[in-house]
Amino acid sequence: MINLAFNLLWQQATSDKKLLRPGISDAAIRQLRNNYLYGFPTYLAAFVVSFFYPDLALSICVLLWVFWAASSKKINFTETPTL
């Protein structure tokens, strides 16, 4: 549920870019949105798996967090000025 709420909050924040820091690129917004979309299905899978293999469910969540941490470092957040 928290992931759904966060995705809705992110959608609202990026709809007109008024709530984001100035200069963030549209490509960065798109990449972040795409990364966040993996959250709900992954958490849902971890929830189902947790009834049978709790350690595996925790591992799934940790792998998702590592993915988010690694992929966010690759995103260029600033717009490059065109000459």
C-alpha positions as CSV (number, residue, x, y, z in Angstrom):
1,M,0.0,0.0,0.0
2,I,2.8,2.4,0.8
3,N,4.3,1.8,-2.7
4,L,1.0,2.6,-4.3
5,A,0.7,5.8,-2.3
6,F,4.3,6.7,-3.2
7,N,3.7,6.2,-6.9
8,L,0.6,8.4,-6.7
9,L,2.6,11.0,-4.9
10,W,5.3,10.8,-7.5
11,Q,2.8,11.1,-10.3
12,Q,1.3,14.3,-8.7
13,A,4.8,15.8,-8.0
14,T,5.9,15.2,-11.6
15,S,2.7,16.2,-13.4
16,D,3.6,19.9,-13.6
17,K,7.2,19.8,-12.1
18,K,6.4,22.6,-9.6
19,L,7.1,20.3,-6.7
20,L,10.5,19.2,-8.1
21,R,13.8,21.0,-7.9
22,P,14.5,23.3,-10.8
23,G,16.5,21.9,-13.6
24,I,15.6,18.2,-13.3
25,S,15.4,16.7,-16.7
26,D,12.4,14.9,-18.2
27,A,14.6,11.9,-18.9
28,A,15.4,11.6,-15.2
29,I,11.8,11.9,-14.3
30,R,10.9,9.1,-16.8
31,Q,13.7,6.8,-15.5
32,L,12.7,7.3,-11.9
33,R,9.1,6.6,-12.7
34,N,10.0,3.5,-14.6
35,N,12.2,2.3,-11.7
36,Y,9.4,2.9,-9.1
37,L,6.9,0.9,-11.2
38,Y,8.8,-2.3,-10.4
39,G,7.9,-1.8,-6.7
40,F,4.3,-2.9,-6.5
41,P,4.6,-6.2,-8.4
42,T,7.8,-7.1,-6.6
43,Y,6.4,-6.4,-3.2
44,L,3.2,-8.3,-4.1
45,A,5.4,-11.3,-5.2
46,A,7.4,-11.0,-1.9
47,F,4.1,-11.0,0.1
48,V,2.9,-14.2,-1.6
49,V,6.2,-15.9,-1.2
50,S,6.5,-14.9,2.4
51,F,3.9,-17.4,3.5
52,F,6.1,-20.3,2.3
53,Y,9.6,-18.9,2.3
54,P,10.0,-15.8,4.5
55,D,13.8,-15.6,3.9
56,L,13.3,-15.6,0.2
57,A,10.7,-12.8,0.5
58,L,13.1,-10.7,2.5
59,S,15.8,-11.4,-0.1
60,I,13.4,-10.2,-2.9
61,C,12.8,-6.9,-1.1
62,V,16.5,-6.4,-0.4
63,L,17.3,-7.1,-4.1
64,L,14.7,-4.5,-5.1
65,W,16.3,-1.9,-2.8
66,V,19.7,-2.6,-4.2
67,F,18.4,-2.3,-7.7
68,W,16.9,1.1,-6.8
69,A,20.1,2.3,-5.2
70,A,22.3,1.2,-8.1
71,S,20.0,2.4,-10.8
72,S,19.5,5.9,-9.3
73,K,23.2,6.5,-9.4
74,K,23.1,6.1,-13.2
75,I,20.5,8.8,-13.7
76,N,21.6,12.3,-14.8
77,F,19.3,14.6,-12.9
78,T,20.3,17.9,-14.5
79,E,19.3,19.1,-17.9
80,T,22.2,19.8,-20.2
81,P,22.0,23.2,-21.8
82,T,21.7,23.2,-25.6
83,L,24.1,25.5,-27.5
